[in-house]
Amino acid sequence: MFTHVMIGSNDLERSRRFFDATFAALGGNAGEMDLRGRLIYAHEGSRLMITKPIDGKPATSANGGTIGILAANSEQVSAWHAAGVQHGGTAIETPPSQRPNGSFVAYLRDPDGNKLCVRTLPSK
């Protein structure tokens, strides 16, 4: 359904360090800067794009918004969480844990305050 998600950052190099580390924990690739100065992470046709706001105002996080990212297994979820905390993210909600539906989840805020969730698919 979605082609991409775009979030704002006040410091693209700080975001690069955070997202490169967290996506590496999921087996992903480092981000690339496009010609317009946006940091892009691509995987299986989807893209997460990070940019300084085009209106010149400071980037802010979405109140009530969460960006969900799929992980292959609980080990990836835990590695993602650890890499995020180590690279400027803030642990929020509960520690990485299994939910009643069998999915394994972890939550962080990135250095700009965007809420992220990585999870496995629920067990059947």
Backbone atoms as SQL, in Angstrom:
CREATE TABLE atoms (id INTEGER PRIMARY KEY, chain TEXT, resi INTEGER, resn TEXT, atom TEXT, x REAL, y REAL, z REAL);
INSERT INTO atoms VALUES
  (1, 'A', 1, 'MET', 'N', 0.817, -1.191, 0.000),
  (2, 'A', 1, 'MET', 'CA', 0.000, 0.000, 0.000),
  (3, 'A', 1, 'MET', 'C', 0.861, 1.254, 0.000),
  (4, 'A', 2, 'PHE', 'N', 1.890, 1.317, 0.823),
  (5, 'A', 2, 'PHE', 'CA', 2.704, 2.522, 0.921),
  (6, 'A', 2, 'PHE', 'C', 3.957, 2.397, 0.057),
  (7, 'A', 3, 'THR', 'N', 4.321, 3.496, -0.575),
  (8, 'A', 3, 'THR', 'CA', 5.569, 3.522, -1.329),
  (9, 'A', 3, 'THR', 'C', 6.721, 4.004, -0.462),
  (10, 'A', 4, 'HIS', 'N', 6.395, 4.927, 0.466),
  (11, 'A', 4, 'HIS', 'CA', 7.437, 5.460, 1.336),
  (12, 'A', 4, 'HIS', 'C', 6.829, 6.152, 2.552),
  (13, 'A', 5, 'VAL', 'N', 7.683, 6.345, 3.533),
  (14, 'A', 5, 'VAL', 'CA', 7.360, 7.164, 4.699),
  (15, 'A', 5, 'VAL', 'C', 8.453, 8.216, 4.777),
  (16, 'A', 6, 'MET', 'N', 8.086, 9.472, 4.937),
  (17, 'A', 6, 'MET', 'CA', 9.049, 10.570, 5.046),
  (18, 'A', 6, 'MET', 'C', 8.945, 11.154, 6.444),
  (19, 'A', 7, 'ILE', 'N', 10.090, 11.279, 7.107),
  (20, 'A', 7, 'ILE', 'CA', 10.137, 11.931, 8.409),
  (21, 'A', 7, 'ILE', 'C', 11.167, 13.042, 8.367),
  (22, 'A', 8, 'GLY', 'N', 11.002, 13.999, 9.248),
  (23, 'A', 8, 'GLY', 'CA', 11.929, 15.119, 9.315),
  (24, 'A', 8, 'GLY', 'C', 13.018, 14.881, 10.341),
  (25, 'A', 9, 'SER', 'N', 14.145, 15.540, 10.117),
  (26, 'A', 9, 'SER', 'CA', 15.254, 15.491, 11.058),
  (27, 'A', 9, 'SER', 'C', 15.908, 16.866, 11.115),
  (28, 'A', 10, 'ASN', 'N', 16.383, 17.205, 12.303),
  (29, 'A', 10, 'ASN', 'CA', 17.138, 18.443, 12.466),
  (30, 'A', 10, 'ASN', 'C', 18.633, 18.226, 12.273),
  (31, 'A', 11, 'ASP', 'N', 19.068, 16.963, 12.171),
  (32, 'A', 11, 'ASP', 'CA', 20.489, 16.619, 12.034),
  (33, 'A', 11, 'ASP', 'C', 20.586, 15.323, 11.243),
  (34, 'A', 12, 'LEU', 'N', 20.774, 15.438, 9.929),
  (35, 'A', 12, 'LEU', 'CA', 20.766, 14.254, 9.071),
  (36, 'A', 12, 'LEU', 'C', 21.923, 13.295, 9.377),
  (37, 'A', 13, 'GLU', 'N', 23.070, 13.802, 9.761),
  (38, 'A', 13, 'GLU', 'CA', 24.187, 12.899, 10.089),
  (39, 'A', 13, 'GLU', 'C', 23.897, 12.117, 11.364),
  (40, 'A', 14, 'ARG', 'N', 23.268, 12.742, 12.339),
  (41, 'A', 14, 'ARG', 'CA', 22.866, 12.029, 13.550),
  (42, 'A', 14, 'ARG', 'C', 21.827, 10.965, 13.194),
  (43, 'A', 15, 'SER', 'N', 20.885, 11.309, 12.334),
  (44, 'A', 15, 'SER', 'CA', 19.888, 10.337, 11.880),
  (45, 'A', 15, 'SER', 'C', 20.543, 9.194, 11.120),
  (46, 'A', 16, 'ARG', 'N', 21.520, 9.508, 10.287),
  (47, 'A', 16, 'ARG', 'CA', 22.224, 8.466, 9.528),
  (48, 'A', 16, 'ARG', 'C', 22.882, 7.470, 10.475),
  (49, 'A', 17, 'ARG', 'N', 23.552, 7.947, 11.498),
  (50, 'A', 17, 'ARG', 'CA', 24.198, 7.034, 12.449),
  (51, 'A', 17, 'ARG', 'C', 23.174, 6.131, 13.118),
  (52, 'A', 18, 'PHE', 'N', 22.055, 6.708, 13.551),
  (53, 'A', 18, 'PHE', 'CA', 21.001, 5.943, 14.215),
  (54, 'A', 18, 'PHE', 'C', 20.380, 4.919, 13.269),
  (55, 'A', 19, 'PHE', 'N', 19.905, 5.357, 12.109),
  (56, 'A', 19, 'PHE', 'CA', 19.200, 4.452, 11.214),
  (57, 'A', 19, 'PHE', 'C', 20.130, 3.451, 10.544),
  (58, 'A', 20, 'ASP', 'N', 21.362, 3.824, 10.211),
  (59, 'A', 20, 'ASP', 'CA', 22.312, 2.844, 9.676),
  (60, 'A', 20, 'ASP', 'C', 22.500, 1.708, 10.679),
  (61, 'A', 21, 'ALA', 'N', 22.680, 2.047, 11.958),
  (62, 'A', 21, 'ALA', 'CA', 22.901, 1.024, 12.983),
  (63, 'A', 21, 'ALA', 'C', 21.660, 0.173, 13.195),
  (64, 'A', 22, 'THR', 'N', 20.495, 0.787, 13.256),
  (65, 'A', 22, 'THR', 'CA', 19.288, 0.004, 13.536),
  (66, 'A', 22, 'THR', 'C', 18.894, -0.863, 12.338),
  (67, 'A', 23, 'PHE', 'N', 19.041, -0.358, 11.127),
  (68, 'A', 23, 'PHE', 'CA', 18.717, -1.190, 9.973),
  (69, 'A', 23, 'PHE', 'C', 19.759, -2.279, 9.750),
  (70, 'A', 24, 'ALA', 'N', 21.016, -2.039, 10.100),
  (71, 'A', 24, 'ALA', 'CA', 22.026, -3.099, 10.021),
  (72, 'A', 24, 'ALA', 'C', 21.652, -4.249, 10.945),
  (73, 'A', 25, 'ALA', 'N', 21.091, -3.941, 12.111),
  (74, 'A', 25, 'ALA', 'CA', 20.658, -4.984, 13.042),
  (75, 'A', 25, 'ALA', 'C', 19.537, -5.836, 12.457),
  (76, 'A', 26, 'LEU', 'N', 18.815, -5.308, 11.479),
  (77, 'A', 26, 'LEU', 'CA', 17.738, -6.039, 10.815),
  (78, 'A', 26, 'LEU', 'C', 18.196, -6.671, 9.508),
  (79, 'A', 27, 'GLY', 'N', 19.493, -6.555, 9.203),
  (80, 'A', 27, 'GLY', 'CA', 20.014, -7.106, 7.963),
  (81, 'A', 27, 'GLY', 'C', 19.875, -6.168, 6.781),
  (82, 'A', 28, 'GLY', 'N', 19.566, -4.908, 7.038),
  (83, 'A', 28, 'GLY', 'CA', 19.376, -3.932, 5.969),
  (84, 'A', 28, 'GLY', 'C', 20.660, -3.213, 5.593),
  (85, 'A', 29, 'ASN', 'N', 20.550, -2.359, 4.606),
  (86, 'A', 29, 'ASN', 'CA', 21.691, -1.598, 4.095),
  (87, 'A', 29, 'ASN', 'C', 21.740, -0.201, 4.685),
  (88, 'A', 30, 'ALA', 'N', 22.908, 0.401, 4.602),
  (89, 'A', 30, 'ALA', 'CA', 23.086, 1.792, 5.023),
  (90, 'A', 30, 'ALA', 'C', 22.263, 2.699, 4.105),
  (91, 'A', 31, 'GLY', 'N', 21.905, 3.852, 4.639),
  (92, 'A', 31, 'GLY', 'CA', 21.152, 4.818, 3.850),
  (93, 'A', 31, 'GLY', 'C', 22.019, 5.499, 2.815),
  (94, 'A', 32, 'GLU', 'N', 21.364, 6.049, 1.804),
  (95, 'A', 32, 'GLU', 'CA', 22.047, 6.813, 0.764),
  (96, 'A', 32, 'GLU', 'C', 21.407, 8.186, 0.670),
  (97, 'A', 33, 'MET', 'N', 22.236, 9.189, 0.420),
  (98, 'A', 33, 'MET', 'CA', 21.757, 10.555, 0.265),
  (99, 'A', 33, 'MET', 'C', 21.425, 10.772, -1.210),
  (100, 'A', 34, 'ASP', 'N', 20.215, 11.268, -1.500),
  (101, 'A', 34, 'ASP', 'CA', 19.880, 11.546, -2.893),
  (102, 'A', 34, 'ASP', 'C', 20.328, 12.956, -3.269),
  (103, 'A', 35, 'LEU', 'N', 20.100, 13.326, -4.505),
  (104, 'A', 35, 'LEU', 'CA', 20.560, 14.625, -5.001),
  (105, 'A', 35, 'LEU', 'C', 19.863, 15.798, -4.322),
  (106, 'A', 36, 'ARG', 'N', 18.717, 15.554, -3.703),
  (107, 'A', 36, 'ARG', 'CA', 17.973, 16.613, -3.014),
  (108, 'A', 36, 'ARG', 'C', 18.334, 16.694, -1.530),
  (109, 'A', 37, 'GLY', 'N', 19.324, 15.889, -1.094),
  (110, 'A', 37, 'GLY', 'CA', 19.769, 15.944, 0.293),
  (111, 'A', 37, 'GLY', 'C', 18.910, 15.145, 1.254),
  (112, 'A', 38, 'ARG', 'N', 18.158, 14.174, 0.741),
  (113, 'A', 38, 'ARG', 'CA', 17.331, 13.321, 1.595),
  (114, 'A', 38, 'ARG', 'C', 18.042, 11.996, 1.817),
  (115, 'A', 39, 'LEU', 'N', 17.986, 11.505, 3.026),
  (116, 'A', 39, 'LEU', 'CA', 18.564, 10.219, 3.384),
  (117, 'A', 39, 'LEU', 'C', 17.519, 9.144, 3.094),
  (118, 'A', 40, 'ILE', 'N', 17.893, 8.108, 2.327),
  (119, 'A', 40, 'ILE', 'CA', 16.928, 7.117, 1.878),
  (120, 'A', 40, 'ILE', 'C', 17.383, 5.708, 2.248),
  (121, 'A', 41, 'TYR', 'N', 16.453, 4.968, 2.844),
  (122, 'A', 41, 'TYR', 'CA', 16.642, 3.551, 3.150),
  (123, 'A', 41, 'TYR', 'C', 15.625, 2.791, 2.323),
  (124, 'A', 42, 'ALA', 'N', 16.087, 1.886, 1.467),
  (125, 'A', 42, 'ALA', 'CA', 15.191, 1.137, 0.590),
  (126, 'A', 42, 'ALA', 'C', 15.282, -0.350, 0.912),
  (127, 'A', 43, 'HIS', 'N', 14.109, -1.010, 0.877),
  (128, 'A', 43, 'HIS', 'CA', 14.060, -2.452, 1.113),
  (129, 'A', 43, 'HIS', 'C', 12.806, -3.015, 0.464),
  (130, 'A', 44, 'GLU', 'N', 12.980, -3.933, -0.465),
  (131, 'A', 44, 'GLU', 'CA', 11.879, -4.642, -1.115),
  (132, 'A', 44, 'GLU', 'C', 10.784, -3.703, -1.621),
  (133, 'A', 45, 'GLY', 'N', 11.186, -2.620, -2.256),
  (134, 'A', 45, 'GLY', 'CA', 10.245, -1.695, -2.858),
  (135, 'A', 45, 'GLY', 'C', 9.710, -0.597, -1.946),
  (136, 'A', 46, 'SER', 'N', 9.967, -0.701, -0.655),
  (137, 'A', 46, 'SER', 'CA', 9.538, 0.340, 0.286),
  (138, 'A', 46, 'SER', 'C', 10.721, 1.236, 0.624),
  (139, 'A', 47, 'ARG', 'N', 10.397, 2.464, 1.016),
  (140, 'A', 47, 'ARG', 'CA', 11.471, 3.393, 1.369),
  (141, 'A', 47, 'ARG', 'C', 11.106, 4.201, 2.603),
  (142, 'A', 48, 'LEU', 'N', 12.108, 4.374, 3.462),
  (143, 'A', 48, 'LEU', 'CA', 12.025, 5.337, 4.550),
  (144, 'A', 48, 'LEU', 'C', 12.927, 6.479, 4.133),
  (145, 'A', 49, 'MET', 'N', 12.369, 7.675, 4.115),
  (146, 'A', 49, 'MET', 'CA', 13.122, 8.844, 3.686),
  (147, 'A', 49, 'MET', 'C', 13.185, 9.838, 4.846),
  (148, 'A', 50, 'ILE', 'N', 14.348, 10.441, 5.029),
  (149, 'A', 50, 'ILE', 'CA', 14.565, 11.378, 6.124),
  (150, 'A', 50, 'ILE', 'C', 15.104, 12.665, 5.522),
  (151, 'A', 51, 'THR', 'N', 14.511, 13.781, 5.911),
  (152, 'A', 51, 'THR', 'CA', 14.885, 15.053, 5.314),
  (153, 'A', 51, 'THR', 'C', 14.772, 16.184, 6.321),
  (154, 'A', 52, 'LYS', 'N', 15.467, 17.248, 6.060),
  (155, 'A', 52, 'LYS', 'CA', 15.203, 18.484, 6.791),
  (156, 'A', 52, 'LYS', 'C', 13.895, 19.034, 6.227),
  (157, 'A', 53, 'PRO', 'N', 13.010, 19.565, 7.062),
  (158, 'A', 53, 'PRO', 'CA', 11.737, 20.075, 6.551),
  (159, 'A', 53, 'PRO', 'C', 11.933, 21.133, 5.465),
  (160, 'A', 54, 'ILE', 'N', 11.145, 21.024, 4.409),
  (161, 'A', 54, 'ILE', 'CA', 11.311, 21.948, 3.287),
  (162, 'A', 54, 'ILE', 'C', 10.840, 23.354, 3.609),
  (163, 'A', 55, 'ASP', 'N', 10.045, 23.515, 4.673),
  (164, 'A', 55, 'ASP', 'CA', 9.591, 24.854, 5.037),
  (165, 'A', 55, 'ASP', 'C', 10.613, 25.609, 5.895),
  (166, 'A', 56, 'GLY', 'N', 11.751, 24.960, 6.201),
  (167, 'A', 56, 'GLY', 'CA', 12.798, 25.623, 6.968),
  (168, 'A', 56, 'GLY', 'C', 12.570, 25.642, 8.474),
  (169, 'A', 57, 'LYS', 'N', 11.426, 25.170, 8.925),
  (170, 'A', 57, 'LYS', 'CA', 11.141, 25.128, 10.358),
  (171, 'A', 57, 'LYS', 'C', 11.735, 23.861, 10.963),
  (172, 'A', 58, 'PRO', 'N', 11.871, 23.803, 12.292),
  (173, 'A', 58, 'PRO', 'CA', 12.430, 22.610, 12.921),
  (174, 'A', 58, 'PRO', 'C', 11.549, 21.373, 12.702),
  (175, 'A', 59, 'ALA', 'N', 12.199, 20.228, 12.577),
  (176, 'A', 59, 'ALA', 'CA', 11.488, 18.958, 12.490),
  (177, 'A', 59, 'ALA', 'C', 10.911, 18.617, 13.856),
  (178, 'A', 60, 'THR', 'N', 9.699, 18.091, 13.869),
  (179, 'A', 60, 'THR', 'CA', 9.070, 17.627, 15.096),
  (180, 'A', 60, 'THR', 'C', 8.494, 16.234, 14.847),
  (181, 'A', 61, 'SER', 'N', 8.306, 15.482, 15.915),
  (182, 'A', 61, 'SER', 'CA', 7.728, 14.143, 15.774),
  (183, 'A', 61, 'SER', 'C', 6.210, 14.231, 15.762),
  (184, 'A', 62, 'ALA', 'N', 5.582, 13.215, 15.204),
  (185, 'A', 62, 'ALA', 'CA', 4.120, 13.170, 15.130),
  (186, 'A', 62, 'ALA', 'C', 3.560, 12.678, 16.454),
  (187, 'A', 63, 'ASN', 'N', 2.711, 13.471, 17.072),
  (188, 'A', 63, 'ASN', 'CA', 2.065, 13.059, 18.308),
  (189, 'A', 63, 'ASN', 'C', 1.017, 12.005, 17.970),
  (190, 'A', 64, 'GLY', 'N', 1.192, 10.797, 18.502),
  (191, 'A', 64, 'GLY', 'CA', 0.284, 9.705, 18.212),
  (192, 'A', 64, 'GLY', 'C', 0.701, 8.853, 17.034),
  (193, 'A', 65, 'GLY', 'N', 1.745, 9.253, 16.329),
  (194, 'A', 65, 'GLY', 'CA', 2.209, 8.499, 15.173),
  (195, 'A', 65, 'GLY', 'C', 3.265, 7.469, 15.544),
  (196, 'A', 66, 'THR', 'N', 3.247, 6.333, 14.877),
  (197, 'A', 66, 'THR', 'CA', 4.263, 5.294, 15.043),
  (198, 'A', 66, 'THR', 'C', 4.603, 4.736, 13.677),
  (199, 'A', 67, 'ILE', 'N', 5.890, 4.540, 13.428),
  (200, 'A', 67, 'ILE', 'CA', 6.336, 3.898, 12.202),
  (201, 'A', 67, 'ILE', 'C', 6.691, 2.468, 12.556),
  (202, 'A', 68, 'GLY', 'N', 6.035, 1.500, 11.925),
  (203, 'A', 68, 'GLY', 'CA', 6.258, 0.084, 12.193),
  (204, 'A', 68, 'GLY', 'C', 7.181, -0.539, 11.161),
  (205, 'A', 69, 'ILE', 'N', 8.133, -1.327, 11.637),
  (206, 'A', 69, 'ILE', 'CA', 9.134, -1.964, 10.785),
  (207, 'A', 69, 'ILE', 'C', 9.118, -3.456, 11.092),
  (208, 'A', 70, 'LEU', 'N', 9.146, -4.285, 10.063),
  (209, 'A', 70, 'LEU', 'CA', 9.087, -5.729, 10.227),
  (210, 'A', 70, 'LEU', 'C', 10.478, -6.318, 10.443),
  (211, 'A', 71, 'ALA', 'N', 10.585, -7.233, 11.401),
  (212, 'A', 71, 'ALA', 'CA', 11.812, -7.991, 11.647),
  (213, 'A', 71, 'ALA', 'C', 11.546, -9.466, 11.378),
  (214, 'A', 72, 'ALA', 'N', 12.602, -10.201, 11.057),
  (215, 'A', 72, 'ALA', 'CA', 12.469, -11.624, 10.744),
  (216, 'A', 72, 'ALA', 'C', 12.278, -12.473, 11.989),
  (217, 'A', 73, 'ASN', 'N', 12.862, -12.033, 13.127),
  (218, 'A', 73, 'ASN', 'CA', 12.801, -12.853, 14.333),
  (219, 'A', 73, 'ASN', 'C', 13.051, -11.993, 15.568),
  (220, 'A', 74, 'SER', 'N', 12.871, -12.587, 16.742),
  (221, 'A', 74, 'SER', 'CA', 13.024, -11.838, 17.994),
  (222, 'A', 74, 'SER', 'C', 14.458, -11.382, 18.226),
  (223, 'A', 75, 'GLU', 'N', 15.424, -12.136, 17.723),
  (224, 'A', 75, 'GLU', 'CA', 16.822, -11.726, 17.866),
  (225, 'A', 75, 'GLU', 'C', 17.089, -10.415, 17.132),
  (226, 'A', 76, 'GLN', 'N', 16.501, -10.275, 15.935),
  (227, 'A', 76, 'GLN', 'CA', 16.638, -9.016, 15.201),
  (228, 'A', 76, 'GLN', 'C', 15.975, -7.874, 15.949),
  (229, 'A', 77, 'VAL', 'N', 14.826, -8.120, 16.526),
  (230, 'A', 77, 'VAL', 'CA', 14.127, -7.076, 17.279),
  (231, 'A', 77, 'VAL', 'C', 15.013, -6.592, 18.425),
  (232, 'A', 78, 'SER', 'N', 15.569, -7.514, 19.180),
  (233, 'A', 78, 'SER', 'CA', 16.429, -7.151, 20.310),
  (234, 'A', 78, 'SER', 'C', 17.696, -6.442, 19.846),
  (235, 'A', 79, 'ALA', 'N', 18.290, -6.907, 18.742),
  (236, 'A', 79, 'ALA', 'CA', 19.495, -6.263, 18.206),
  (237, 'A', 79, 'ALA', 'C', 19.185, -4.853, 17.722),
  (238, 'A', 80, 'TRP', 'N', 18.019, -4.670, 17.078),
  (239, 'A', 80, 'TRP', 'CA', 17.588, -3.349, 16.611),
  (240, 'A', 80, 'TRP', 'C', 17.453, -2.396, 17.800),
  (241, 'A', 81, 'HIS', 'N', 16.806, -2.864, 18.853),
  (242, 'A', 81, 'HIS', 'CA', 16.591, -2.037, 20.042),
  (243, 'A', 81, 'HIS', 'C', 17.923, -1.640, 20.660),
  (244, 'A', 82, 'ALA', 'N', 18.823, -2.589, 20.828),
  (245, 'A', 82, 'ALA', 'CA', 20.136, -2.304, 21.416),
  (246, 'A', 82, 'ALA', 'C', 20.933, -1.325, 20.553),
  (247, 'A', 83, 'ALA', 'N', 20.922, -1.523, 19.246),
  (248, 'A', 83, 'ALA', 'CA', 21.646, -0.615, 18.347),
  (249, 'A', 83, 'ALA', 'C', 21.058, 0.783, 18.401),
  (250, 'A', 84, 'GLY', 'N', 19.742, 0.867, 18.492),
  (251, 'A', 84, 'GLY', 'CA', 19.098, 2.177, 18.563),
  (252, 'A', 84, 'GLY', 'C', 19.454, 2.936, 19.822),
  (253, 'A', 85, 'VAL', 'N', 19.414, 2.262, 20.965),
  (254, 'A', 85, 'VAL', 'CA', 19.779, 2.915, 22.225),
  (255, 'A', 85, 'VAL', 'C', 21.243, 3.340, 22.190),
  (256, 'A', 86, 'GLN', 'N', 22.094, 2.502, 21.629),
  (257, 'A', 86, 'GLN', 'CA', 23.527, 2.803, 21.550),
  (258, 'A', 86, 'GLN', 'C', 23.814, 3.985, 20.624),
  (259, 'A', 87, 'HIS', 'N', 22.936, 4.247, 19.673),
  (260, 'A', 87, 'HIS', 'CA', 23.167, 5.306, 18.687),
  (261, 'A', 87, 'HIS', 'C', 22.207, 6.478, 18.836),
  (262, 'A', 88, 'GLY', 'N', 21.810, 6.786, 20.063),
  (263, 'A', 88, 'GLY', 'CA', 21.066, 8.013, 20.328),
  (264, 'A', 88, 'GLY', 'C', 19.569, 7.884, 20.439),
  (265, 'A', 89, 'GLY', 'N', 19.032, 6.675, 20.315),
  (266, 'A', 89, 'GLY', 'CA', 17.604, 6.474, 20.475),
  (267, 'A', 89, 'GLY', 'C', 17.226, 6.379, 21.947),
  (268, 'A', 90, 'THR', 'N', 15.950, 6.515, 22.223),
  (269, 'A', 90, 'THR', 'CA', 15.434, 6.432, 23.586),
  (270, 'A', 90, 'THR', 'C', 14.462, 5.268, 23.680),
  (271, 'A', 91, 'ALA', 'N', 14.718, 4.347, 24.619),
  (272, 'A', 91, 'ALA', 'CA', 13.817, 3.225, 24.840),
  (273, 'A', 91, 'ALA', 'C', 12.504, 3.757, 25.425),
  (274, 'A', 92, 'ILE', 'N', 11.387, 3.304, 24.882),
  (275, 'A', 92, 'ILE', 'CA', 10.070, 3.705, 25.374),
  (276, 'A', 92, 'ILE', 'C', 9.180, 2.474, 25.478),
  (277, 'A', 93, 'GLU', 'N', 8.002, 2.676, 26.066),
  (278, 'A', 93, 'GLU', 'CA', 7.033, 1.602, 26.252),
  (279, 'A', 93, 'GLU', 'C', 7.669, 0.514, 27.119),
  (280, 'A', 94, 'THR', 'N', 7.527, -0.742, 26.725),
  (281, 'A', 94, 'THR', 'CA', 8.086, -1.850, 27.491),
  (282, 'A', 94, 'THR', 'C', 9.429, -2.270, 26.886),
  (283, 'A', 95, 'PRO', 'N', 10.250, -3.013, 27.627),
  (284, 'A', 95, 'PRO', 'CA', 11.449, -3.586, 27.003),
  (285, 'A', 95, 'PRO', 'C', 11.025, -4.516, 25.864),
  (286, 'A', 96, 'PRO', 'N', 11.936, -4.884, 24.960),
  (287, 'A', 96, 'PRO', 'CA', 11.573, -5.835, 23.906),
  (288, 'A', 96, 'PRO', 'C', 10.900, -7.061, 24.525),
  (289, 'A', 97, 'SER', 'N', 9.723, -7.421, 23.979),
  (290, 'A', 97, 'SER', 'CA', 8.961, -8.490, 24.616),
  (291, 'A', 97, 'SER', 'C', 7.966, -9.126, 23.656),
  (292, 'A', 98, 'GLN', 'N', 7.513, -10.310, 24.038),
  (293, 'A', 98, 'GLN', 'CA', 6.507, -11.018, 23.267),
  (294, 'A', 98, 'GLN', 'C', 5.129, -10.545, 23.683),
  (295, 'A', 99, 'ARG', 'N', 4.267, -10.360, 22.702),
  (296, 'A', 99, 'ARG', 'CA', 2.897, -9.933, 22.934),
  (297, 'A', 99, 'ARG', 'C', 1.983, -11.151, 22.970),
  (298, 'A', 100, 'PRO', 'N', 0.776, -10.995, 23.507),
  (299, 'A', 100, 'PRO', 'CA', -0.157, -12.133, 23.585),
  (300, 'A', 100, 'PRO', 'C', -0.447, -12.792, 22.236),
  (301, 'A', 101, 'ASN', 'N', -0.369, -12.035, 21.142),
  (302, 'A', 101, 'ASN', 'CA', -0.640, -12.625, 19.820),
  (303, 'A', 101, 'ASN', 'C', 0.566, -13.375, 19.259),
  (304, 'A', 102, 'GLY', 'N', 1.674, -13.395, 20.003),
  (305, 'A', 102, 'GLY', 'CA', 2.870, -14.112, 19.569),
  (306, 'A', 102, 'GLY', 'C', 3.894, -13.261, 18.856),
  (307, 'A', 103, 'SER', 'N', 3.567, -12.012, 18.528),
  (308, 'A', 103, 'SER', 'CA', 4.574, -11.150, 17.904),
  (309, 'A', 103, 'SER', 'C', 5.564, -10.689, 18.980),
  (310, 'A', 104, 'PHE', 'N', 6.779, -10.388, 18.557),
  (311, 'A', 104, 'PHE', 'CA', 7.819, -9.890, 19.455),
  (312, 'A', 104, 'PHE', 'C', 8.085, -8.456, 19.040),
  (313, 'A', 105, 'VAL', 'N', 8.011, -7.501, 19.972),
  (314, 'A', 105, 'VAL', 'CA', 8.068, -6.086, 19.630),
  (315, 'A', 105, 'VAL', 'C', 9.052, -5.316, 20.504),
  (316, 'A', 106, 'ALA', 'N', 9.506, -4.191, 19.968),
  (317, 'A', 106, 'ALA', 'CA', 10.314, -3.235, 20.723),
  (318, 'A', 106, 'ALA', 'C', 10.005, -1.841, 20.187),
  (319, 'A', 107, 'TYR', 'N', 10.090, -0.853, 21.070),
  (320, 'A', 107, 'TYR', 'CA', 9.806, 0.534, 20.714),
  (321, 'A', 107, 'TYR', 'C', 10.988, 1.427, 21.062),
  (322, 'A', 108, 'LEU', 'N', 11.228, 2.407, 20.199),
  (323, 'A', 108, 'LEU', 'CA', 12.236, 3.446, 20.433),
  (324, 'A', 108, 'LEU', 'C', 11.709, 4.765, 19.900),
  (325, 'A', 109, 'ARG', 'N', 12.273, 5.848, 20.402),
  (326, 'A', 109, 'ARG', 'CA', 12.166, 7.138, 19.724),
  (327, 'A', 109, 'ARG', 'C', 13.531, 7.395, 19.108),
  (328, 'A', 110, 'ASP', 'N', 13.533, 7.822, 17.844),
  (329, 'A', 110, 'ASP', 'CA', 14.805, 8.160, 17.201),
  (330, 'A', 110, 'ASP', 'C', 15.319, 9.468, 17.784),
  (331, 'A', 111, 'PRO', 'N', 16.522, 9.912, 17.410),
  (332, 'A', 111, 'PRO', 'CA', 17.071, 11.138, 17.999),
  (333, 'A', 111, 'PRO', 'C', 16.222, 12.391, 17.790),
  (334, 'A', 112, 'ASP', 'N', 15.317, 12.391, 16.805),
  (335, 'A', 112, 'ASP', 'CA', 14.427, 13.531, 16.592),
  (336, 'A', 112, 'ASP', 'C', 13.065, 13.336, 17.234),
  (337, 'A', 113, 'GLY', 'N', 12.866, 12.220, 17.943),
  (338, 'A', 113, 'GLY', 'CA', 11.626, 11.993, 18.661),
  (339, 'A', 113, 'GLY', 'C', 10.575, 11.179, 17.933),
  (340, 'A', 114, 'ASN', 'N', 10.861, 10.710, 16.708),
  (341, 'A', 114, 'ASN', 'CA', 9.898, 9.891, 15.981),
  (342, 'A', 114, 'ASN', 'C', 9.760, 8.531, 16.654),
  (343, 'A', 115, 'LYS', 'N', 8.527, 8.078, 16.834),
  (344, 'A', 115, 'LYS', 'CA', 8.268, 6.796, 17.493),
  (345, 'A', 115, 'LYS', 'C', 8.353, 5.666, 16.472),
  (346, 'A', 116, 'LEU', 'N', 9.185, 4.684, 16.787),
  (347, 'A', 116, 'LEU', 'CA', 9.417, 3.534, 15.922),
  (348, 'A', 116, 'LEU', 'C', 9.073, 2.257, 16.666),
  (349, 'A', 117, 'CYS', 'N', 8.541, 1.294, 15.948),
  (350, 'A', 117, 'CYS', 'CA', 8.250, -0.024, 16.506),
  (351, 'A', 117, 'CYS', 'C', 8.785, -1.060, 15.524),
  (352, 'A', 118, 'VAL', 'N', 9.558, -2.007, 16.031),
  (353, 'A', 118, 'VAL', 'CA', 9.983, -3.152, 15.209),
  (354, 'A', 118, 'VAL', 'C', 9.331, -4.383, 15.810),
  (355, 'A', 119, 'ARG', 'N', 8.802, -5.231, 14.921),
  (356, 'A', 119, 'ARG', 'CA', 8.088, -6.401, 15.406),
  (357, 'A', 119, 'ARG', 'C', 8.193, -7.555, 14.429),
  (358, 'A', 120, 'THR', 'N', 8.013, -8.732, 14.960),
  (359, 'A', 120, 'THR', 'CA', 7.881, -9.917, 14.128),
  (360, 'A', 120, 'THR', 'C', 6.401, -10.087, 13.805),
  (361, 'A', 121, 'LEU', 'N', 6.106, -10.924, 12.835),
  (362, 'A', 121, 'LEU', 'CA', 4.706, -11.234, 12.560),
  (363, 'A', 121, 'LEU', 'C', 4.144, -12.071, 13.700),
  (364, 'A', 122, 'PRO', 'N', 2.850, -11.935, 13.990),
  (365, 'A', 122, 'PRO', 'CA', 2.245, -12.750, 15.051),
  (366, 'A', 122, 'PRO', 'C', 2.345, -14.239, 14.724),
  (367, 'A', 123, 'SER', 'N', 2.463, -15.057, 15.754),
  (368, 'A', 123, 'SER', 'CA', 2.460, -16.499, 15.526),
  (369, 'A', 123, 'SER', 'C', 1.027, -16.950, 15.264),
  (370, 'A', 124, 'LYS', 'N', 0.902, -18.040, 14.579),
  (371, 'A', 124, 'LYS', 'CA', -0.445, -18.525, 14.214),
  (372, 'A', 124, 'LYS', 'C', -0.859, -19.645, 15.102);
